[in-house]
Amino acid sequence: MVDNSRLIERIAELKRERNAVILAHYYTTPEVQAAADFLGDSLALSIKAQSVDADVILFAGVHFMAETAKVLCPDKRVLIPCPEAGCSLAESCSAADFAEFKKRYPGHTVVSYVNTSVGVKALTDVCCTSSNALKVVESIPADRPVIFAPDRNLGSYIQRLTGRENMVLWDGACHVHEEFSLERILDLKREHPEARIVVHPECKAYIVEAADFVGSTAAILDYCGESEAREFIVVTEPGILAEMRRRYPGKVFIPAPASDSTCACNDCRYMKMVTLENIVSTLENMSPEIEIEESVRRAAERSILNMIAIK
């Protein structure tokens, strides 16, 4: 058995030696979350990357997240413990294909989810996250057409909320949020009739329609704390359950299953590639490191800062 306490001690030593901080997403494993200096969703981590007082940022998450940190912190060294940890949503939209897509819709304002490569961000007018996508789209004049990429489910959800008919959606999706089973969620609801169903907006429309609450990971966390309910069926990546149980130990959180009947929950295989072992190795070797060509970085930075500026 791996001695996690020793690995966490070693990580603490290396952070002091390197003047490093660890940013971790809610979807990483509980032990990785425990080793982090800051835990959050995409928006919080994007903002935190700007303000951390360190020479080195180690991003415990997937590749596009570390790229985002580097875009915002060009003078810091940004490390990623597992560069192979990609994102099915980001990979559904290559920069080359998106550039061609964008040409077909001149005059459109481009809104791209932060779950994209730095190349796609460089082609974007303003980024968004699931926390602020509605606010971002509503900040654009109603008569101005919009390209929304790459998540068709989030885009469709925002389109329904705003009533905007002038939105063009890229046809991409997250493998985790695509694979939830409505039938199995409703089975859980019958077993736990008092439970509230909380759903991430990257899910398909018929899953969203079954929800008691729809929101980003951060919004779901807040809702579960504020709600009088004691049980929640959680329809997003189950890594969030560790933080839910830490914050609200008196409540019960039930992970929603995937359509595959052999799965008790629905993990992101990429987030789970980040481990304490590869965090130690990365800090010891100061590698792998994120590097971005400066002209691309600047273009991507503009789209991210445009997002952060929207209040």
Secondary structure, DSSP 8 states (H G I E B T S, - for coil): ---HHHHHHHHHHHHHHHTEEEEEETTS-HHHHHH-SEEE-HHHHHHHHHH---SEEEEES-HHHHHHHHHH-TTSEEE-S-TT---HHHHTS-HHHHHHHHHTSTT-EEEEESSS-HHHHTT-SEEE-TTTHHHHHHTS-TTS-EEEESBHHHHHHHHHHHT-SSEEE--B--HHHHSB-HHHHHHHHHHSTT-EEEE-TTS-HHHHTT-SEE--HHHHHHHHHHSS-SEEEEES-TTHHHHHHHH-TTSEEEE--BSSTT-SS---TTGGG--HHHHHHHHHHT-SB----HHHHHHHHHHHHHHHH--
